[in-house]
Amino acid sequence: MFRSSLSSMLYRPIIVKRYFLTSFSQSRNTSSLSRHSNLTSFLEYAEQTKLDSKSTYYIGTLYEYTVLDALGRLGIDLKRQGGTGDKGIDLRGCISIANRPAVPVVVQCKAEKKKPSPRYVRELEGSLSSYDYNSEVLAILAAKLPATDLTLRALSISERPMAFCLVAALNEGALVKQFVWNKSASSIMRGLRVVPFLSHRFTANDADEPFIREIRLVEIQ
């Protein structure tokens, strides 16, 4: 059963305290990450090195940074892992809301041109098992296409706290369009709701779109 979305109840914006777990960075490939650390620096690096925009590396890395920025607007602070030792985890970080303890978050990003299948849920569960994460870690599967019904079903019955996040590609505005979590994540996400949000921002092609509709996580009063 999903604890998702639109609520007409009173709410207030999330108050986020920014933390990063130092243990998350121990296995990072620092030599590859030193070239870029965010979306802007990666785009600059890609231009300077004439990186093939059709390569798997470019497409995957671009989407990882896109998701990093997008989830940051929801109050989730993340850092990209990269390297060969990431064990299927692309982003790691933490979210802390109001006076609650900080909760670690891991994210697996899928930039493929097909809808994510239940196999990706199993892969994410395997990644969590390999790291021996406890039940208080929220694992997010992020994709630029909607999940299939079978994928959402697999996520909903998982014993791991998991969520699915639909994040559009950068050239489509990088909007957060969906964020749903399973029953196992209810204790982590208790008191939070997903609500529609109209933002004034610029798209990747610099076209001003003053009424962009995406979602936000908010805390119910």
PAGU-688317 format. One record per residue: residue number from 1; residue in one letter; x negated, y, z negated of N, C-alpha, C, CB in turn. Coordinates in Angstrom, 3 decimals, decimal comma, always signed. Each point is the difference from the previous one (the first is absolute). Glycine has a CB too. Layout:
NUM; A; X; Y; Z; X; Y; Z; X; Y; Z; X; Y; Z
...
//
This chain:
1; M; -0,849; -1,196; +0,000; +0,849; +1,196; +0,000; -0,875; +1,233; +0,000; +1,830; -1,220; -1,219
2; F; -1,573; +2,182; +2,053; -0,823; +1,183; +0,108; +0,546; +1,124; -0,856; -0,647; -0,683; +2,296
3; R; -0,268; +1,380; -2,941; +0,338; +1,223; -0,718; -0,403; +1,150; +0,901; -0,309; -1,069; -2,309
4; S; +1,152; +1,442; +3,259; -0,412; +1,011; +0,942; +0,913; +1,172; -0,100; -0,938; -1,709; +1,507
5; S; +1,099; +2,320; -0,853; +0,227; +1,187; +0,697; +1,039; +0,937; -0,503; -0,744; -1,258; +1,766
6; L; +1,588; +1,799; -0,915; +0,485; +1,329; -0,223; +0,962; +0,090; -1,158; -0,322; +0,413; +2,377
7; S; +0,053; +0,515; -3,241; +0,806; +0,151; -1,192; +0,517; +1,415; -0,091; -1,314; -1,779; -1,157
8; S; +2,549; +1,926; +0,684; +0,574; +1,322; -0,174; -0,200; +0,506; -1,420; +1,678; -0,524; +1,766
9; M; -2,407; -0,261; -2,598; -0,221; +0,385; -1,379; -0,962; +1,171; -0,087; +0,434; -2,348; -0,715
10; L; -0,422; +3,057; -0,427; -0,940; +1,085; -0,212; -1,406; -0,558; -0,055; +1,737; +1,332; -1,230
11; Y; -2,677; -0,588; +1,764; -1,363; -0,465; -0,021; -0,937; +1,174; -0,098; +0,628; -2,005; +1,325
12; R; -1,844; +1,719; -1,721; -1,041; +1,021; -0,006; -1,226; -0,552; +0,702; +0,882; +0,999; -2,148
13; P; -1,724; -0,111; +2,731; -1,177; -0,487; +0,720; -0,927; -0,761; -0,927; +0,177; +1,922; +1,578
14; I; -0,876; -2,881; -1,017; -0,965; -0,782; -0,763; -1,156; +0,891; -0,449; +0,633; -2,079; +1,286
15; I; -1,056; +1,906; -2,523; -1,204; +0,647; -0,490; -1,099; -1,039; +0,028; +1,296; +1,634; -1,465
16; V; -2,293; -1,383; +2,268; -1,029; -1,017; +0,227; -1,295; +0,399; -0,672; +1,066; -0,617; +2,171
17; K; -1,626; -0,297; -2,965; -1,336; +0,171; -0,535; -0,922; -0,863; +0,846; +0,846; +0,481; -2,372
18; R; -1,939; +0,079; +2,819; -0,832; -0,667; +0,988; -1,100; -0,811; -0,687; +0,488; +1,837; +1,654
19; Y; -0,490; -3,139; -1,361; -1,003; -0,906; -0,527; -0,486; -0,904; +1,125; +1,051; +0,071; -2,305
20; F; -2,269; -0,550; +2,150; -0,470; -1,083; +0,865; -0,707; -1,011; -0,875; -0,240; +1,539; +2,009
21; L; +0,505; -2,804; -1,786; -0,652; -1,038; -0,781; -1,409; -0,205; +0,539; +2,220; -1,121; -0,500
22; T; -3,208; +1,299; -0,370; -1,383; -0,101; +0,467; -0,318; -1,385; +0,522; -0,642; +1,742; -1,637
23; S; +1,294; -2,748; +1,113; -0,278; -1,363; +0,462; +0,421; -0,211; +1,440; +0,280; -0,795; -2,326
24; F; +0,643; +1,636; +2,818; +0,458; -0,143; +1,367; -1,109; +0,276; +1,006; +2,272; +0,644; -0,754
25; S; -3,269; +0,155; +0,365; -1,008; +0,418; +0,968; -1,243; -0,880; -0,008; +0,848; +2,299; -0,257
26; Q; -0,897; -3,307; -0,585; -1,220; -0,765; -0,150; -0,393; -0,748; +1,269; +0,543; -0,219; -2,396
27; S; +0,458; -0,287; +3,140; -0,318; -0,841; +1,158; +0,070; +0,756; +1,315; +0,867; -1,933; -1,262
28; R; -0,873; +3,246; +1,205; +0,153; +0,769; +1,222; -1,274; -0,005; +0,841; +1,669; +1,428; -1,171
29; N; -1,492; -1,381; +2,431; -1,131; +0,113; +0,910; -0,303; +1,485; +0,163; +0,600; -2,171; +1,224
30; T; -1,476; +2,721; -2,079; -0,206; +1,437; -0,053; -0,665; +0,547; +1,253; -0,160; -0,198; -2,452
31; S; -0,636; -0,620; +3,126; -0,674; +0,504; +1,194; +0,986; +0,339; +1,104; -1,989; -1,356; -0,601
32; S; +3,053; +0,551; +0,754; +0,985; +0,267; +1,040; +0,965; +1,091; -0,407; -0,204; -2,349; +0,741
33; L; +0,476; +2,453; -2,054; +0,959; +0,998; -0,451; -0,602; +1,397; -0,061; +1,140; -1,777; -1,294
34; S; -2,479; +1,880; +1,222; -0,630; +1,306; -0,135; +0,196; +0,867; +1,235; -1,667; -1,032; -1,513
35; R; +2,008; +0,430; +2,641; +0,183; +0,765; +1,225; +1,307; +0,784; +0,006; -1,353; -1,705; +1,185
36; H; +2,332; +1,214; -1,913; +1,295; +0,675; -0,063; +0,728; -0,453; -1,246; +0,120; +0,167; +2,513
37; S; +0,677; +0,724; -3,085; +0,696; -0,320; -1,245; +1,463; +0,418; +0,009; -2,161; +0,239; -1,164
38; N; +2,593; +0,386; +2,261; +1,398; +0,402; +0,120; +0,347; +0,121; +1,475; -0,078; +1,219; -2,220
39; L; +1,314; -0,859; +2,484; +0,467; +0,050; +1,386; -0,767; +1,020; +0,822; +2,246; -0,700; -0,778
40; T; -2,478; +1,873; +0,214; -0,701; +1,058; +0,732; -1,419; -0,415; +0,349; +1,395; +1,704; -1,166
41; S; -2,131; -2,228; +0,180; -1,392; -0,371; +0,264; -0,091; -1,183; +0,960; -0,624; +0,847; -2,269
42; F; +1,615; -1,747; +2,242; -0,028; -1,120; +0,942; +0,226; +0,488; +1,426; +0,835; -1,534; -1,802
43; L; +0,113; +2,442; +1,989; +0,253; +0,533; +1,342; -1,225; +0,744; +0,526; +2,448; +0,192; -0,539
44; E; -3,135; +0,518; -0,349; -1,226; +0,689; +0,402; -1,083; -1,009; +0,363; +0,590; +1,940; -1,486
45; Y; -0,707; -2,980; +0,676; -0,988; -1,057; +0,268; +0,300; -0,690; +1,329; -0,313; -0,350; -2,478
46; A; +1,583; +0,065; +2,725; +0,379; -0,677; +1,240; -0,333; +0,860; +1,214; +1,827; -1,200; -1,224
47; E; -1,615; +2,501; +1,096; -0,305; +0,899; +1,119; -1,509; +0,117; +0,217; +2,114; +1,276; -0,468
48; Q; -2,862; -1,150; -0,609; -1,448; +0,148; +0,108; -0,670; -1,239; +0,577; +0,083; +1,550; -1,930
49; T; +0,422; -2,712; +1,570; -0,613; -1,258; +0,452; +0,672; -0,561; +1,246; -0,619; -0,473; -2,357
50; K; +1,613; +1,205; +2,858; +0,758; -0,426; +1,188; +0,557; -1,412; -0,202; -1,456; +1,459; +1,471
51; L; +2,033; -1,663; -2,617; +0,575; -1,292; -0,352; +1,181; -0,311; +0,905; -0,746; +0,291; -2,379
52; D; +0,800; -1,501; +2,873; +1,078; -0,417; +0,894; +1,329; -0,002; -0,760; -1,621; -1,404; +1,358
53; S; +2,540; +2,263; -0,934; +1,276; +0,122; -0,703; +0,905; -1,218; +0,185; -0,184; +2,455; +0,286
54; K; -0,207; -3,357; +0,595; +0,782; -1,224; +0,201; -0,595; -1,192; -0,739; +0,693; +0,873; +2,221
55; S; -1,803; -0,652; -2,894; -0,650; -1,098; -0,711; +0,774; -0,351; -1,264; -2,226; +0,716; +0,915
56; T; +2,079; -1,965; -1,341; +0,668; -0,455; -1,219; -0,457; +0,803; -1,213; +0,192; -2,293; +0,986
57; Y; -1,484; +2,607; -1,031; -0,540; +0,766; -1,127; +0,641; +1,379; -0,083; -2,163; -1,243; +0,207
58; Y; +2,242; +1,921; +0,919; +0,578; +1,352; +0,012; +1,470; -0,037; -0,410; -1,614; +0,676; +1,809
59; I; +2,378; -1,552; -1,193; +1,440; -0,069; -0,272; +0,265; -0,360; -1,463; +0,408; -0,671; +2,391
60; G; -1,143; -0,321; -2,888; +0,208; -0,438; -1,378; -0,400; +1,055; -1,016; -0,373; -2,319; +0,757
61; T; -0,793; +2,927; -0,554; -0,485; +1,003; -0,942; +0,875; +1,245; +0,017; -2,316; -0,873; +0,303
62; L; +2,723; +1,289; +0,885; +0,879; +1,167; +0,108; +1,295; -0,221; -0,771; -0,985; +0,528; +2,242
63; Y; +1,544; -1,722; -2,122; +1,259; -0,259; -0,692; -0,217; -0,102; -1,509; +0,863; -1,186; +2,039
64; E; -1,972; +0,636; -2,466; -0,280; -0,074; -1,436; -0,051; +1,396; -0,615; -1,276; -2,136; +0,363
65; Y; +0,604; +3,061; +0,309; -0,066; +1,362; -0,525; +1,362; +0,699; +0,105; -2,434; +0,110; +0,649
66; T; +3,207; -0,458; +0,370; +1,346; +0,553; +0,127; +0,871; -0,424; -1,178; -0,229; -0,021; +2,499
67; V; +0,153; -1,264; -2,844; +0,760; -0,515; -1,145; -0,502; +0,621; -1,295; +0,402; -2,159; +1,220
68; L; -1,711; +2,311; -1,339; -0,583; +0,610; -1,200; +0,593; +1,386; -0,232; -2,130; -1,295; +0,357
69; D; +2,174; +2,105; +0,695; +0,570; +1,351; -0,119; +1,492; -0,053; -0,286; -1,747; +0,859; +1,565
70; A; +2,449; -1,748; -0,868; +1,462; -0,069; -0,140; +0,410; -0,408; -1,414; +0,174; -0,583; +2,430
71; L; -0,822; -0,441; -2,976; +0,341; -0,431; -1,346; -0,449; +1,019; -1,039; -0,175; -2,374; +0,747
72; G; -0,825; +3,168; -0,398; -0,407; +1,071; -0,897; +1,128; +1,005; -0,221; -2,355; -0,297; +0,772
73; R; +3,186; +0,479; +0,251; +1,144; +0,907; -0,150; +1,056; -0,582; -0,937; -0,431; +0,880; +2,305
74; L; +0,380; -2,190; -2,533; +0,921; -0,646; -0,929; -0,566; -0,047; -1,420; +0,887; -1,364; +1,898
75; G; -2,089; +1,878; -2,058; -0,617; -0,008; -1,322; -0,898; -1,182; -0,263; +1,943; +1,218; -0,766
76; I; -2,387; -1,911; +1,828; -0,881; -1,156; -0,155; -1,375; +0,379; +0,533; +1,944; -1,638; +0,213
77; D; -2,921; +1,705; -1,099; -1,367; +0,357; +0,387; -0,771; -1,239; +0,414; +0,045; +1,957; -1,565
78; L; -0,606; -1,933; +2,753; -0,668; -1,186; +0,544; -1,358; +0,344; +0,580; +2,223; -0,998; +0,487
79; K; -3,074; -0,014; -0,414; -1,265; +0,096; +0,708; -0,119; -1,201; +0,917; -1,082; +1,278; -1,904
80; R; +0,490; -1,052; +3,059; -0,179; -1,073; +0,974; -1,158; -0,893; -0,407; +0,920; +1,466; +1,811
81; Q; -0,741; -2,780; -1,603; -1,024; -0,970; -0,338; -0,963; -0,218; +1,155; +1,597; -1,093; -1,557
82; G; -1,118; +0,511; +2,652; -0,876; -0,261; +1,140; -1,012; -1,091; -0,303; +0,292; +2,358; +0,711
83; G; -1,090; -2,688; +0,277; -1,032; -1,010; -0,196; +0,542; -1,418; +0,122; -1,188; +1,600; -1,470
84; T; +0,285; -2,562; +1,421; +0,383; -1,393; +0,196; +0,451; -0,675; -1,291; -1,603; -0,090; +1,884
85; G; +1,391; +0,742; -3,014; +0,351; -0,634; -1,268; +1,283; +0,498; -0,605; -2,368; -0,304; -0,364
86; D; +3,235; +0,880; +1,181; +1,219; +0,577; -0,575; +1,077; -1,046; -0,278; -0,523; +2,103; +1,207
87; K; +0,336; -3,334; -0,698; +0,925; -1,112; -0,251; +1,447; +0,350; +0,365; -1,518; -0,763; -1,832
88; G; +1,679; +1,515; +2,911; +1,342; +0,311; +0,477; +0,646; +1,201; -0,651; +0,219; -2,362; +0,453
89; I; -0,917; +3,020; -1,373; +0,520; +1,207; -0,641; -0,648; +1,205; +0,662; +0,378; -1,213; -2,204
90; D; +0,436; +2,077; +2,792; -0,526; +1,149; +0,728; -0,137; +1,248; -0,866; +1,021; -0,946; +2,039
91; L; -0,071; +1,145; -2,940; +0,003; +1,189; -0,852; +0,208; -0,424; -1,450; +0,896; +1,429; +1,896
92; R; -1,536; -0,705; -2,792; +0,208; -0,246; -1,426; +0,071; +1,329; -0,720; -1,198; -2,214; +0,128
93; G; +1,944; +2,216; -1,206; +0,107; +1,215; -0,769; +0,894; -0,181; -1,189; -0,394; +1,296; +2,039
94; C; +1,094; -0,248; -2,383; +0,773; -0,038; -1,218; +1,129; +1,015; +0,068; -2,020; -0,754; -1,279
95; I; +3,082; +0,465; +0,561; +1,084; +0,952; -0,158; +0,351; +0,082; -1,475; +0,886; -0,485; +2,324
96; S; -0,757; +1,699; -2,809; +0,405; +0,200; -1,384; +1,050; +1,100; +0,006; -2,277; -0,734; -0,933
97; I; +3,421; +0,440; +0,361; +1,138; +0,906; +0,054; +0,344; +0,464; -1,404; +0,872; -1,142; +2,066
98; A; -0,769; +2,467; -2,223; +0,355; +0,595; -1,280; -0,926; -0,538; -1,096; +2,411; +0,249; +0,750
99; N; -1,838; -0,797; -1,804; -0,796; -0,476; -1,131; -0,240; -1,505; +0,021; +0,915; +1,881; -1,307
100; R; -0,608; -2,519; +2,419; -0,205; -1,438; +0,075; -1,468; -0,329; +0,259; +2,349; -0,277; +0,836
101; P; -2,778; -0,921; -1,238; -1,375; -0,414; +0,307; -0,204; -0,089; +1,513; -0,118; -1,274; -2,179
102; A; -1,098; +1,504; +2,604; -0,328; -0,107; +1,420; +0,186; -1,433; +0,467; -1,630; +1,905; -0,198
103; V; +2,159; -2,070; +1,412; +0,232; -1,323; +0,581; -0,854; -0,152; +1,257; +2,363; -0,057; -0,927
104; P; -3,210; -0,965; +1,002; -0,813; -0,202; +1,199; +0,849; -0,410; +1,198; -1,916; -0,644; -1,459
105; V; +1,489; +1,067; +2,621; +0,705; -0,272; +1,252; -0,998; -0,487; +1,032; +1,746; +1,750; -0,520
106; V; -1,360; -2,778; +1,279; -0,802; -0,447; +1,141; +0,901; -0,001; +1,231; -1,524; -1,427; -1,484
107; V; +0,929; +1,719; +2,632; +0,783; +0,140; +1,226; -0,658; -0,763; +1,136; +0,822; +2,243; -0,760
108; Q; +0,003; -2,960; +1,510; -0,446; -0,633; +1,238; +0,727; +0,690; +1,148; -0,453; -2,247; -1,154
109; C; -0,295; +2,741; +2,138; +0,569; +0,778; +1,107; +0,042; -0,830; +1,279; -0,858; +2,118; -1,048
110; K; +1,975; -2,025; +1,759; +0,169; -0,718; +1,256; +0,356; +0,999; +1,109; +0,744; -2,097; -1,243
111; A; -1,688; +2,290; +2,161; +0,201; +0,954; +1,085; +0,377; -0,685; +1,303; -1,624; +1,511; -1,102
112; E; +2,100; -2,721; +1,012; +0,292; -0,786; +1,199; +1,262; +0,487; +0,706; -1,114; -1,959; -1,067
113; K; +1,245; +1,565; +2,327; +1,137; +0,431; +0,817; +1,170; -0,976; -0,090; -1,599; +1,130; +1,544
114; K; +1,644; -1,862; -2,624; +1,115; -0,924; -0,221; +0,439; +0,116; -1,453; -0,838; -1,589; +1,801
115; K; +2,074; +1,224; -2,058; +0,525; +0,095; -1,353; -0,734; -0,968; -0,921; +2,243; +0,684; +0,907
116; P; -2,539; -0,249; -2,120; -0,699; -0,894; -0,931; +0,833; -1,226; -0,336; -1,191; +1,970; -0,946
117; S; +0,547; -3,109; +0,968; +0,683; -1,273; -0,240; -0,224; -0,459; -1,445; -0,275; -0,621; +2,439
118; P; +1,006; -0,417; -2,884; -0,201; -0,527; -1,356; -1,430; -0,450; -0,265; +2,362; -0,705; +0,025
119; R; -3,106; +0,411; +1,032; -1,398; -0,416; -0,174; -0,813; +1,073; -0,718; +0,176; -1,387; +2,080
120; Y; +0,148; +2,649; -1,820; -0,743; +1,081; -0,639; +0,273; +0,074; -1,501; +0,074; +1,253; +2,154
121; V; +1,126; -1,614; -2,548; +0,315; -0,051; -1,429; -0,839; -1,086; -0,669; +2,355; +0,822; +0,444
122; R; -2,446; -1,969; +0,202; -0,805; -1,094; -0,550; -1,477; +0,367; -0,046; +1,671; -1,638; +0,873
123; E; -2,141; +2,361; +0,146; -1,395; +0,427; +0,017; -0,285; +0,951; -1,156; -0,055; -0,279; +2,493
124; L; +0,986; +1,194; -2,746; -0,187; +0,948; -1,087; +0,026; -0,707; -1,351; +1,047; +1,791; +1,401
125; E; -0,167; -2,767; -1,538; +0,027; -0,797; -1,228; -1,334; -0,725; -0,187; +2,502; -0,292; +0,222
126; G; -3,059; -0,224; +0,866; -1,289; -0,678; -0,075; -1,121; +0,935; -0,408; +0,792; -1,568; +1,732
127; S; -0,735; +2,793; -1,221; -1,007; +0,989; -0,371; +0,068; +0,320; -1,488; +0,112; +0,956; +2,308
128; L; +1,101; -0,864; -2,819; +0,170; +0,269; -1,428; -0,535; -1,155; -0,842; +2,014; +1,405; +0,516
129; S; -1,776; -2,621; -0,058; -0,467; -1,174; -0,729; -1,525; -0,069; -0,015; +2,104; -1,206; +0,633
130; S; -2,730; +1,578; +0,481; -1,456; -0,066; +0,082; -0,665; +1,002; -0,930; +0,209; -0,759; +2,355
131; Y; +0,501; +1,863; -2,636; -0,520; +0,991; -0,938; +0,476; -0,260; -1,421; -0,067; +1,654; +1,852
132; D; +0,989; -2,607; -1,994; +0,553; -0,336; -1,318; +0,614; +1,222; -0,676; -1,702; -1,821; -0,221
133; Y; +2,480; +2,579; +0,992; +0,691; +1,149; -0,567; +1,107; -0,457; -0,939; -0,532; +1,343; +2,050
134; N; +0,784; -0,535; -3,070; +1,088; -0,338; -0,910; +1,325; +0,529; +0,546; -1,595; +0,042; -1,953
135; S; +2,633; -0,242; +1,173; +1,353; +0,321; +0,472; +0,288; +1,493; +0,038; +0,728; -2,168; -0,913
136; E; -1,662; +2,994; +0,432; +0,240; +1,438; -0,037; -0,603; +0,735; +1,187; +0,053; -0,162; -2,458
137; V; -0,486; -0,559; +3,460; -0,531; +0,620; +1,215; +1,083; -0,014; +1,073; -2,367; -0,724; -0,575
138; L; +2,643; +1,892; +1,154; +0,982; +0,093; +1,078; -0,708; -0,175; +1,336; +1,465; +1,531; -1,384
139; A; -1,063; -2,539; +2,143; -0,574; -0,266; +1,318; +0,951; +0,506; +1,071; -1,237; -2,020; -0,879
140; I; +0,744; +2,870; +1,757; +0,826; +0,621; +1,031; -0,427; -0,495; +1,377; +0,332; +2,036; -1,452
141; L; +0,623; -2,494; +2,228; -0,211; -0,325; +1,408; +0,495; +1,187; +0,813; +0,247; -2,519; -0,401
142; A; -1,157; +3,203; +1,087; +0,346; +1,178; +0,785; -0,099; -0,325; +1,485; -0,820; +1,514; -1,843
143; A; +1,820; -1,097; +2,609; +0,015; -0,277; +1,439; +0,669; +1,160; +0,723; +0,068; -2,499; -0,414
144; K; -0,389; +2,623; +1,712; +0,594; +1,096; +0,763; +1,261; -0,416; +0,734; -2,258; +0,958; +0,252
145; L; +2,624; -2,252; -0,376; +1,264; -0,483; +0,549; +0,816; -0,634; -1,124; -1,058; -0,385; +2,280
146; P; +2,380; +0,406; -2,186; +0,841; -0,578; -1,052; -0,287; -1,487; -0,183; +1,770; +1,697; +0,508
147; A; -1,652; -2,148; -1,739; -0,174; -1,416; -0,293; +1,221; -0,780; +0,471; -1,460; +0,557; -1,978
148; T; +1,251; -1,801; +2,329; +1,124; -0,861; +0,368; +0,789; -0,365; -1,262; -1,288; -0,922; +1,998
149; D; +2,501; +0,436; -1,804; +0,817; -0,430; -1,135; -0,688; -1,127; -0,778; +2,074; +0,665; +1,263
150; L; -2,731; -1,558; -0,538; -0,694; -1,101; -0,660; -1,178; +0,499; -0,835; +0,692; -1,510; +1,869
151; T; -1,347; +2,563; -1,386; -1,115; +0,573; -0,753; +0,490; +0,626; -1,295; -1,232; +0,416; +2,138
152; L; +2,308; +0,340; -2,052; +0,568; +0,616; -1,201; +0,496; -1,062; -0,971; +0,650; +2,010; +1,344
153; R; -0,132; -3,105; -0,795; +0,444; -1,099; -0,844; -1,188; -0,615; -0,732; +1,918; -0,450; +1,569
154; A; -3,008; +0,212; -0,847; -1,191; -0,587; -0,611; -0,548; +0,915; -1,094; -0,532; -1,179; +2,162
155; L; +0,561; +2,466; -1,910; -0,480; +0,951; -0,993; +0,908; +0,022; -1,228; -1,005; +1,375; +1,836
156; S; +2,313; -1,454; -1,593; +0,960; +0,114; -1,101; -0,098; -1,161; -0,982; +1,506; +1,240; +1,531
157; I; -1,881; -2,428; -1,053; -0,053; -1,171; -0,869; -1,400; -0,259; -0,551; +1,881; -0,958; +1,302
158; S; -2,848; +1,777; -0,925; -1,353; -0,181; -0,501; -0,045; +0,258; -1,503; -0,932; +0,673; +2,240
159; E; +0,120; -1,446; -2,934; -0,176; +0,199; -1,429; -0,982; +1,116; -0,300; +0,518; -2,395; -0,349
160; R; -1,190; +2,892; +1,377; -0,928; +1,112; -0,166; +0,749; +1,331; +0,156; -1,909; -1,431; +0,870
161; P; +1,543; +2,466; -1,629; +0,582; +1,330; +0,225; -0,447; +0,521; +1,363; +0,029; +0,473; -2,495
162; M; +0,902; -0,384; +3,429; -0,344; +0,385; +1,363; +1,000; +1,000; +0,556; -1,066; -2,227; +0,341
163; A; +0,598; +2,989; +0,640; +0,857; +0,992; +0,655; -0,315; +0,018; +1,489; +0,119; +1,398; -2,113
164; F; +0,849; -0,963; +2,894; -0,223; +0,226; +1,424; +0,180; +1,484; +0,270; +0,792; -2,342; +0,608
165; C; -1,727; +2,902; +0,143; +0,043; +1,425; +0,329; -0,115; +0,169; +1,513; -1,022; +0,610; -2,244
166; L; +1,979; +0,075; +2,829; -0,006; +0,287; +1,429; -0,577; +1,397; +0,210; +2,013; -1,509; +0,396
167; V; -3,197; +1,560; +0,202; -0,691; +1,270; +0,242; -0,249; +0,135; +1,494; -1,095; -0,053; -2,293
168; A; +1,643; +1,085; +2,888; -0,156; +0,216; +1,435; -1,453; +0,300; +0,346; +2,358; +0,845; +0,127
169; A; -2,730; -1,146; +1,114; -1,352; +0,289; +0,472; -0,249; +1,501; -0,014; +0,032; -2,068; +1,429
170; L; -1,305; +2,455; -1,395; -0,364; +1,405; -0,076; +0,620; +0,811; +1,131; -2,123; -0,663; -1,105
171; N; +2,119; +0,105; +2,336; +0,560; +0,738; +1,136; +1,525; +0,049; -0,016; -1,992; -0,673; +1,309
172; E; +2,595; +0,025; -2,297; +1,453; +0,047; -0,162; +0,395; +0,750; -1,265; +0,180; -2,162; +1,233
173; G; -1,137; +2,900; -1,789; +0,290; +0,840; -1,152; -0,476; -0,535; -1,333; +1,911; +0,757; +1,258
174; A; -2,344; -2,026; -1,307; -0,503; -0,614; -1,237; +1,007; +0,097; -1,140; -2,315; +0,561; +0,722
175; L; +3,588; -0,723; -0,407; +1,046; +0,140; -1,004; +0,200; -1,289; -0,791; +1,105; +1,701; +1,451
176; V; -0,803; -1,557; -2,721; +0,386; -1,135; -0,828; +1,504; -0,191; +0,175; -1,890; +0,413; -1,692
177; K; +2,285; -1,483; +2,354; +1,396; -0,198; +0,357; +0,733; -0,998; -0,889; -0,646; +0,549; +2,301
178; Q; -0,095; -1,408; -2,978; +0,630; -1,006; -0,848; -0,964; -0,428; -1,094; +1,412; -0,790; +1,926
179; F; -0,875; +0,582; -3,121; -0,798; -0,519; -1,104; +0,925; -0,832; -0,874; -1,609; +1,989; +0,054
180; V; +1,423; -3,300; -0,013; +0,841; -0,902; -0,786; -0,893; -0,946; -0,784; +1,874; +0,151; +1,694
181; W; -1,422; -0,559; -2,871; -0,788; -0,913; -0,803; +0,862; -1,146; -0,513; -1,512; +1,885; -0,652
182; N; +0,848; -2,955; +0,232; +0,730; -1,194; -0,422; +0,296; +0,023; -1,497; -1,090; -1,279; +1,852
183; K; +1,819; +0,267; -2,292; +0,404; -0,079; -1,401; -1,202; -0,135; -0,921; +2,149; -1,036; +0,710
184; S; -3,187; +0,366; -0,232; -1,195; -0,184; -0,822; -0,694; +1,318; -0,307; -0,273; -2,252; +0,998
185; A; +0,533; +3,264; -0,178; -0,607; +1,322; -0,216; +0,899; +0,935; -0,800; -1,233; -0,293; +2,134
186; S; +2,369; -0,210; -2,601; +0,978; +0,876; -0,649; -0,541; +0,644; -1,269; +1,795; -1,422; +0,943
187; S; -2,640; +0,688; -1,692; -0,546; +0,590; -1,222; -0,980; +1,122; +0,314; +0,292; -2,193; -1,158
188; I; -1,064; +2,031; +2,249; -0,940; +1,039; +0,406; +0,728; +1,231; +0,514; -1,675; -1,761; +0,555
189; M; +2,735; +1,542; +0,205; +0,704; +1,091; +0,670; +1,253; +0,450; -0,755; -0,874; -0,874; +2,155
190; R; +1,052; +0,414; -3,360; +1,202; +0,345; -0,771; +0,131; +1,520; -0,142; -0,172; -2,186; -1,258
191; G; +1,381; +2,674; +1,514; +0,257; +1,423; -0,130; -0,310; +0,807; +1,242; -0,467; -0,274; -2,364
192; L; +0,046; -0,392; +3,442; -0,328; +0,700; +1,245; +1,045; -0,310; +1,057; -2,453; -0,085; -0,554
193; R; +2,665; +1,035; +1,426; +0,915; -0,179; +1,122; -0,635; +0,596; +1,255; +2,018; +0,063; -1,548
194; V; -1,517; -0,507; +2,690; -0,416; +0,556; +1,285; +1,101; +0,939; +0,478; -1,384; -2,072; +0,578
195; V; +1,003; +3,287; -0,221; +0,986; +0,986; +0,444; -0,464; +0,630; +1,314; +0,683; +0,465; -2,401
196; P; +0,248; +0,049; +3,209; -0,389; +0,691; +1,238; -0,646; +1,329; -0,320; +1,863; -1,116; +1,238
197; F; -2,759; +1,536; -0,370; -0,742; +1,241; -0,232; -0,218; +0,702; +1,337; -1,147; -0,983; -2,048
198; L; +1,449; +2,264; +2,105; -0,235; +0,799; +1,203; -1,250; +0,833; -0,221; +2,479; +0,077; +0,556
199; S; -3,476; -0,287; +0,268; -1,261; +0,721; -0,163; -0,300; +0,854; +1,221; -0,848; -1,833; -1,471
200; H; +0,103; +2,894; +1,235; -0,442; +0,877; +1,088; -1,475; -0,255; +0,202; +1,756; +1,775; -0,513
201; R; -2,109; -2,407; +1,611; -1,394; -0,318; +0,259; -0,219; -0,141; +1,501; -0,197; -1,149; -2,239
202; F; -1,056; +1,004; +2,623; -0,362; -0,123; +1,395; -0,304; -1,452; +0,349; -0,892; +2,340; -0,031
203; T; +1,275; -2,742; +1,217; -0,304; -1,340; +0,464; -1,409; -0,031; +0,572; +2,437; -0,434; +0,479
204; A; -2,867; -0,764; -0,071; -1,364; -0,171; +0,490; -0,277; +0,836; +1,247; +0,014; -2,297; -0,951
205; N; +1,011; +2,562; +1,769; -0,203; +0,783; +1,216; +0,271; +1,482; -0,228; +0,621; -2,004; +1,342
206; D; -0,611; +2,416; -2,634; +0,154; +1,405; -0,392; +1,351; +0,591; +0,351; -2,417; +0,228; +0,290
207; A; +3,410; -1,057; -0,065; +1,353; +0,504; +0,262; +0,691; +0,257; -1,337; +0,137; -1,269; +2,209
208; D; +0,320; +2,476; -2,412; +0,623; +0,370; -1,258; +1,396; -0,609; -0,081; -1,332; +2,143; -0,067
209; E; +1,546; -2,991; -0,918; +1,310; -0,604; -0,207; +0,428; +0,307; -1,432; -0,456; -1,858; +1,704
210; P; +1,235; +2,931; -1,902; +0,289; +0,472; -1,357; +0,914; -0,912; -0,799; -0,304; +2,261; +0,866
211; F; +0,996; -3,179; -0,223; +0,909; -0,867; -0,741; -0,334; -1,467; +0,258; +1,796; +1,760; +0,127
212; I; -2,893; -2,191; -0,683; -0,441; -1,379; +0,139; +0,561; -0,805; -1,164; -2,115; +0,710; +1,213
213; R; +2,796; -1,777; -0,894; +0,641; -0,808; -1,033; -0,858; -1,213; -0,335; +2,259; +0,767; +0,786
214; E; -2,664; -0,850; -2,031; -0,654; -1,195; -0,481; +0,517; -0,288; -1,407; -2,068; +0,446; +1,425
215; I; +1,338; -1,204; -2,209; +0,482; -0,345; -1,325; -1,012; +0,406; -1,058; +1,308; -1,901; +0,966
216; R; -0,832; +1,951; -2,189; -0,845; +0,263; -1,154; +0,415; -0,919; -1,148; -0,326; +2,411; +0,723
217; L; -0,642; -2,728; -1,563; +0,297; -0,683; -1,253; +0,279; +1,047; -1,059; -1,448; -1,980; +0,626
218; V; +2,509; +1,832; -1,355; +0,326; +0,948; -1,051; +0,354; -0,757; -1,272; +0,807; +1,681; +1,702
219; E; -0,950; -1,005; -2,812; +0,321; -0,580; -1,287; +1,402; +0,448; -0,404; -2,450; -0,041; -0,667
220; I; +3,282; -0,907; +0,314; +1,366; +0,300; -0,426; -0,030; +0,554; -1,415; +0,931; -1,817; +1,492
221; Q; -0,217; +2,891; -1,714; +0,099; +0,584; -1,333; +0,902; -0,832; -0,903; -0,381; +2,262; +0,989
//
